[in-house]
Amino acid sequence: MLLDTASLYFRAYFGVPESVKSPDGQPVNAVRGLLDFIARLVQDHRPDQLVACMDADWRPQWRVDLIPSYKTHRVAEESTEGEEEIPDTLAPQVPVIEQVLDALGIARIGVPGYEADDVIGSLTARATGPVEIVTGDRDLFQLVDDAREITVLYPVKGVGSAQRTDDGVLLEKYGVTGASYADLAALRGDPSDGLPGVKGVGEKTASQLLREYGDLAAVRAAALDPASRLTPARRKNLLEGSAYLDVAPKVVRVAVDVPLPAVDATLPREPLDPMTLEELSARWGLGGSLERLLGVLAGA
């Protein structure tokens, strides 16, 4: 099981009231919410291995070099170094989350120059057995692969009601399988990531084009072929979007060759560092959330 950790702690932050605080009055809603999420996921899905994948670089320069608008709207206004805009009461909780995961012995991987998505893609590429990816980010649908038993658990109302996304679900909802989802995302674009897409090509049109021509390369070839069945307007838009389509696939596709550190991803039955964990629990008032997770891990 691979966790898109930032996706989950953002969801926890907005789903758990800020009134959940440490003994000295600091919000710990994201910390406790994430611990509850992990407990529920382990309880429901019983993974043998678990990795918390981190955004060591949420907006890698190599992606920005290709598409300068990439995630621009998420950069904090007062930032001089391109830091992500994070709610003031969430930012201090992230180091606490990292410390708690480390004390628990839950494997945590972030690689400089890469997003958590890239870590997930690289771990998935190396996997020899079934993989469950937990994320609220549709971009990772591109990794779904029924033949390799790779699915995405996509929280609907919460991780307890996560949609198990396989190729069949993608075909029903988007008209493409995981293998074609990155092509669809490139054509459609994504305002939340600053990706403009091709003018006039929304999700339905992108899906139609990929079903008719097979992949993005074939769609672009059809745009160059006067004999193809493309309408004049669609052909014009695809040709005008050529510069974007030259680089969009590399930006949209997750990296699968990230240099990953060696970690033991085995799900811990007991804390790696119980003394530190006890100190963190007392300092931050982790209470029932941590106790529930420890109970689930002990019985896993």
Helices and strands as residue ranges (DSSP letters): E 2-4, H 5-15, H 29-45, E 51-53, H 61-66, G 72-74, H 93-104, E 107-109, H 116-126, E 131-134, G 138-143, G 146-148, E 150-154, G 159-161, E 163-165, H 167-174, H 178-188, G 191-193, H 203-213, H 216-224, H 232-240, H 242-252, H 274-284, H 287-298
